[in-house]
Amino acid sequence: LFPAEKDYYQRLFSLLDRSDRAAVDRLFAPMREAENRMGVNDKNWPRREFTLDQVDFLNRSPYYSQWRAAVSNVFAQVDRVLDEEVARRSQPRLAIIVAPAELPVGADRMWMRLRKQGIALPVEVPDNPDDYLPLLLTGSKRMERAPSIADLYAAHRSDAHYHAWMIETGEVLASLGPGHENVIRCSYAGLEKYRKRLMTEVDQLVRSESIRGPRQLSARLKELKVAPSETAMAQDPVLAEFARATLLSGNGTLLLNNTFVEWASIQAIRRARPSVHVVAFGIRNKIKPFSGLLIYADQEKTNPIPTQMDMLGSYVDLEILYLYVWQQFEKFPEYPNKTAYLFAGDGLDQMFIIAPAVFLSKLPSAPAPLAKVNRLMKDWLSLS
């Protein structure tokens, strides 16, 4: 578990422990009633045990919907109290979502699904296109190899591990510099060896018919752990499992780079609750025809059609993925009214910002130098 997940359970049990016992009993009474009707007892459901057989037991019960409603009601009431605690002590946070330079549209056609949520900011485009992202993310030109804002945040906080993330399709963010050791770096390209091994092994499992059903496949997939030779994420058990689960639980994450980045971001937000989150999307390949059986297969080997980059398809996809990532942040109490979201397109003369009024009031005059935007982000995080 990530620290944020552990913290949730600690706060949950602490809340229940200090609450009035009669009130807790009333809260759980509908759930206990549903479980009694389902036939749950110490024999078929020993304490501290949870198996797939027990999941099947619940799913087959005619009282399953009643039980689910009771469970949802418990957490709706408990989470409201816990979320209020988190919101009160939440600090300013930052999310930067970068689009690739190769998209076939200008800034006027970007971030269309988010337009009602924020404002557009004209920015100065540097003479050297290679300096665009370094100026935005580090405040300096590429040749200066300055630390990114995620690196500065990680260095500034003693407990910064898992609080600063960089997730990307390729090496755009990694190329900025060596970076701080506490910044989590997750790259679709960087996981290539592991991805290809997963595709090969899962495809063989499915084709061999040695897996009798979804439960057996799920159990086997949990054994396909990442090796240290495949990614640095393997050195950390939490991140190693994060990589495995992200690649195998998302729909299309093995095959599509931007789908992986979106799903990895959503999982990181849900589980780790990062304070600084930088995302760099890319251009995906054109999707080749494949059957459900081949969803785990390496498309370069199984399909003779030449691989082609899909600029227009990537643009259409990303317009939806920007929205999904922003909505995921806003689900959790750490982020609403505390987070500055900056959507940038590499090389574009305009960026899009969703942020609290205090952040927006300090935006530099347009066209804003990217280094000044970087300075504002540092001030927002108290890194100056």
C-alpha positions in Angstrom: 0.0 0.0 0.0 1.0 3.6 -0.6 1.3 5.8 2.5 -1.9 7.6 1.5 -3.8 4.3 1.5 -2.4 3.3 4.9 -3.3 6.8 6.2 -6.9 6.3 5.1 -7.3 3.0 6.9 -5.6 4.4 10.1 -8.0 7.3 10.1 -10.9 5.1 9.4 -10.2 2.7 12.3 -9.4 5.6 14.6 -12.7 7.3 13.8 -14.7 4.1 14.5 -12.7 3.5 17.7 -13.4 6.9 19.1 -17.0 7.1 18.0 -20.0 6.3 20.3 -20.4 2.5 20.3 -24.2 2.7 19.9 -23.8 5.0 16.9 -21.4 2.6 15.3 -23.7 -0.3 15.9 -26.6 1.6 14.2 -24.3 2.5 11.3 -23.4 -1.2 10.6 -26.8 -2.7 11.5 -28.3 -2.8 7.9 -25.1 -4.4 6.7 -25.2 -7.0 9.5 -28.8 -7.7 8.7 -28.0 -8.3 5.0 -25.2 -10.6 5.9 -27.4 -12.6 8.2 -29.9 -13.1 5.4 -27.0 -14.1 3.1 -25.9 -16.8 5.6 -22.5 -15.2 6.4 -21.1 -16.8 9.6 -17.7 -17.6 11.2 -17.6 -21.0 9.5 -17.9 -19.8 5.9 -16.3 -16.4 6.5 -13.5 -16.7 9.1 -12.2 -13.4 10.4 -9.2 -11.8 8.6 -9.8 -14.0 5.5 -11.0 -12.9 2.1 -10.9 -15.3 -0.9 -12.4 -15.5 -4.4 -14.7 -18.2 -3.1 -16.2 -15.8 -0.7 -16.6 -13.2 -3.4 -18.5 -15.8 -5.4 -20.6 -16.5 -2.3 -21.6 -12.9 -2.1 -22.3 -12.5 -5.8 -24.6 -15.5 -5.9 -26.7 -14.3 -3.0 -30.2 -12.9 -3.8 -29.5 -10.3 -1.1 -26.3 -9.1 -2.8 -27.8 -5.8 -3.9 -29.1 -5.1 -0.4 -25.7 -5.8 1.0 -23.9 -3.6 -1.5 -26.3 -0.7 -0.7 -25.7 -1.1 3.0 -21.9 -1.1 2.5 -22.1 2.0 0.3 -24.2 3.7 3.0 -21.6 3.0 5.6 -18.7 4.4 3.6 -20.8 7.4 2.4 -21.3 8.5 6.0 -17.8 7.6 7.2 -15.9 9.0 4.2 -17.7 12.3 4.6 -16.1 12.9 8.0 -12.7 11.6 6.8 -12.8 13.8 3.7 -13.6 16.9 5.7 -10.5 16.2 7.9 -8.3 15.8 4.8 -9.7 19.0 3.1 -9.0 21.1 6.2 -5.3 20.2 6.3 -4.7 19.9 2.5 -1.9 22.1 1.1 -1.5 23.7 -2.4 -1.0 21.1 -5.1 0.1 21.2 -8.7 -0.8 19.1 -11.8 0.9 19.7 -15.2 -0.5 17.9 -18.2 1.6 18.2 -21.4 0.5 17.4 -25.0 3.0 16.5 -27.7 4.3 18.9 -30.3 3.1 16.8 -33.2 -0.6 17.2 -32.7 -2.2 18.6 -35.9 -4.1 21.5 -34.3 -3.4 24.9 -32.8 -4.2 26.1 -29.3 -7.7 27.2 -30.3 -8.7 23.6 -30.8 -7.1 22.2 -27.6 -8.7 21.3 -24.3 -12.2 21.9 -25.7 -14.0 19.7 -23.1 -12.4 21.8 -20.3 -13.0 25.3 -21.6 -15.7 26.2 -19.2 -13.6 25.2 -16.2 -10.6 27.6 -16.6 -8.9 30.3 -18.7 -6.5 30.4 -21.6 -3.1 32.1 -21.1 -1.1 33.3 -24.1 2.6 32.5 -23.6 5.9 33.4 -25.2 7.3 30.7 -27.4 11.1 30.5 -27.1 13.3 30.8 -30.2 14.7 27.3 -29.6 11.7 24.8 -29.6 13.8 22.5 -27.4 13.6 25.0 -24.6 9.8 25.1 -24.3 9.3 22.3 -21.8 12.5 23.0 -19.8 11.5 26.6 -19.3 8.0 25.6 -18.2 9.1 22.8 -15.9 12.5 24.0 -14.7 12.5 27.8 -15.3 15.7 27.5 -17.3 16.9 26.5 -20.8 17.6 22.9 -21.6 21.4 23.3 -21.7 21.3 24.5 -18.0 20.0 21.1 -16.8 18.1 22.7 -14.0 15.9 20.6 -11.7 12.3 20.3 -12.5 9.5 21.6 -10.2 8.8 17.9 -9.2 12.5 17.5 -8.3 12.5 20.7 -6.3 9.4 19.6 -4.4 10.9 16.2 -3.7 14.1 17.8 -2.4 12.1 20.3 -0.3 10.0 17.8 1.7 11.6 15.2 3.9 8.5 12.9 3.4 8.3 13.5 -0.3 8.5 9.9 -1.5 5.4 9.1 -3.5 4.3 12.8 -3.4 5.9 13.8 -6.7 5.2 11.9 -9.9 6.2 12.1 -13.6 4.3 9.8 -15.9 4.9 9.8 -19.7 4.8 7.9 -22.9 8.5 8.3 -23.8 11.4 10.2 -22.4 10.4 13.9 -22.7 10.3 14.4 -18.9 13.3 12.1 -18.2 15.4 14.1 -20.7 15.2 17.2 -18.5 17.9 15.9 -16.2 18.9 13.2 -13.7 16.2 14.2 -11.3 15.7 13.6 -7.6 15.5 10.1 -6.2 12.2 10.6 -4.5 10.4 11.6 -7.8 8.4 8.6 -9.1 9.2 8.2 -12.8 6.8 6.0 -14.8 7.2 5.7 -18.5 5.5 3.5 -21.1 8.7 3.3 -23.1 10.7 2.6 -20.0 8.5 -0.4 -19.3 9.0 -1.9 -22.8 10.9 -5.0 -21.7 8.3 -5.8 -19.1 5.4 -5.0 -21.4 6.6 -7.3 -24.1 7.3 -10.1 -21.7 3.8 -9.7 -20.3 2.2 -9.8 -23.7 4.2 -12.9 -24.6 3.4 -14.8 -21.4 -0.2 -13.9 -21.2 -0.8 -14.7 -24.9 0.8 -18.1 -24.4 -1.4 -18.7 -21.4 -4.6 -17.9 -23.3 -3.6 -19.8 -26.4 -2.5 -22.9 -24.5 -6.0 -23.2 -22.9 -4.3 -24.0 -19.6 -6.3 -21.3 -17.9 -9.9 -22.5 -17.2 -11.5 -19.2 -16.4 -11.1 -15.6 -15.3 -10.3 -16.5 -11.7 -7.4 -18.8 -12.8 -6.2 -16.1 -15.2 -6.3 -13.5 -12.5 -4.3 -15.6 -10.1 -1.7 -16.3 -12.8 -1.4 -12.7 -13.7 -0.5 -11.8 -10.1 2.6 -14.0 -10.5 3.9 -12.0 -13.5 6.0 -9.6 -11.5 8.4 -7.1 -13.0 12.1 -8.0 -12.8 14.9 -5.6 -11.7 16.5 -5.8 -15.1 13.3 -4.5 -16.7 12.7 -1.2 -14.8 14.0 0.7 -11.8 10.5 0.5 -10.4 11.1 -3.1 -9.5 13.4 -2.0 -6.7 10.4 -0.7 -4.7 7.8 -3.5 -4.0 5.0 -0.9 -3.9 5.9 0.5 -7.3 6.6 -2.9 -8.8 3.1 -4.0 -8.0 1.8 -0.6 -9.2 3.5 -1.3 -12.6 2.1 -4.8 -12.8 -1.4 -3.8 -11.9 -1.5 -0.8 -14.1 -0.4 -2.8 -17.2 -2.8 -5.7 -16.6 -5.8 -4.0 -15.1 -6.3 -1.2 -17.6 -8.1 -1.7 -20.9 -5.5 -1.2 -23.6 -2.6 -0.2 -21.4 -0.3 -2.8 -22.9 -0.9 -1.7 -26.4 -1.6 2.1 -26.3 1.0 4.5 -24.9 -1.5 7.3 -24.0 -4.0 4.9 -22.5 -1.2 3.6 -20.3 -0.3 7.2 -19.2 -3.9 8.1 -18.5 -4.6 4.9 -16.5 -1.3 5.1 -14.6 -2.1 8.7 -13.7 -5.6 7.8 -12.5 -4.2 5.0 -10.4 -1.5 7.2 -8.9 -4.0 9.9 -8.1 -6.4 7.4 -6.5 -3.8 5.5 -4.5 -0.8 7.8 -3.8 -2.6 11.3 -3.8 0.5 13.1 -5.3 1.1 16.7 -4.4 3.0 17.4 -7.7 1.9 15.4 -10.7 3.4 15.9 -14.2 2.0 14.0 -17.2 3.4 14.0 -20.7 1.3 12.4 -23.4 2.6 11.4 -26.8 1.5 10.2 -30.3 0.1 6.7 -30.4 0.3 4.3 -33.3 -2.7 3.7 -35.5 -4.6 0.8 -34.1 -4.3 -2.4 -36.0 -7.2 -4.9 -36.3 -7.1 -7.5 -33.6 -9.4 -9.9 -31.9 -10.1 -10.3 -28.2 -7.7 -13.2 -28.2 -4.9 -11.0 -29.5 -5.3 -8.1 -27.0 -2.3 -9.3 -25.1 -0.2 -10.1 -28.3 2.7 -7.9 -29.5 1.1 -6.2 -32.5 4.4 -5.7 -34.2 4.8 -9.4 -34.5 1.3 -10.6 -35.1 0.2 -8.1 -37.7 2.1 -7.5 -41.0 0.5 -4.0 -41.4 3.3 -1.4 -41.1 3.2 0.7 -37.9 2.1 4.3 -38.5 1.8 7.2 -36.1 -1.8 8.5 -35.7 -1.6 12.3 -35.1 -5.3 13.0 -35.6 -6.4 9.9 -33.6 -4.1 11.0 -30.8 -5.6 14.5 -30.7 -9.1 13.0 -30.5 -8.1 10.6 -27.7 -6.3 13.2 -25.7 -9.2 15.6 -25.7 -11.0 13.0 -23.7 -8.1 11.9 -21.6 -7.4 15.5 -20.3 -10.9 15.5 -19.0 -10.6 12.1 -17.4 -7.4 13.0 -15.5 -8.8 16.3 -14.2 -12.0 14.6 -13.1 -10.0 12.0 -11.2 -8.2 14.6 -9.3 -11.4 16.4 -8.4 -12.9 13.2 -6.9 -10.6 13.4 -3.8 -10.7 15.9 -1.0 -7.0 16.8 -1.3 -7.5 18.6 -4.6 -10.7 20.8 -5.1 -9.9 24.5 -4.5 -6.3 23.6 -3.6 -4.9 22.5 -7.0 -3.5 24.5 -9.9 -3.9 22.5 -13.2 -1.8 23.6 -16.1 -2.5 22.1 -19.5 0.3 22.8 -22.0 1.1 21.8 -25.5 4.8 21.6 -26.4 5.5 24.6 -28.7 2.0 26.2 -28.5 1.6 29.9 -27.9 -1.2 29.3 -25.4 -1.8 27.2 -22.3 -4.9 26.4 -20.3 -5.2 26.8 -16.6 -7.8 25.6 -14.0 -6.9 27.0 -10.6 -8.1 28.7 -7.5 -8.6 32.5 -7.8 -5.5 33.3 -5.7 -3.4 31.5 -8.3 -5.1 33.0 -11.3 -4.8 36.5 -9.8 -1.0 36.2 -9.9 -0.6 35.0 -13.5 2.0 37.0 -15.4 0.9 39.4 -18.1 0.3 37.9 -21.5 2.1 36.7 -23.5 3.6 35.2 -20.4 7.2 34.1 -20.4 7.4 30.4 -19.5 10.0 31.0 -16.9 7.6 33.3 -15.1 4.9 30.7 -15.2 7.4 28.3 -13.6 8.2 30.9 -10.9 4.5 31.2 -10.1 4.2 27.4 -9.7 7.2 27.4 -7.4 5.6 30.2 -5.3 2.3 28.3 -5.2 4.1 25.3 -3.7 6.3 27.5 -1.4 9.5 26.4 -3.2 10.9 29.9 -3.8 
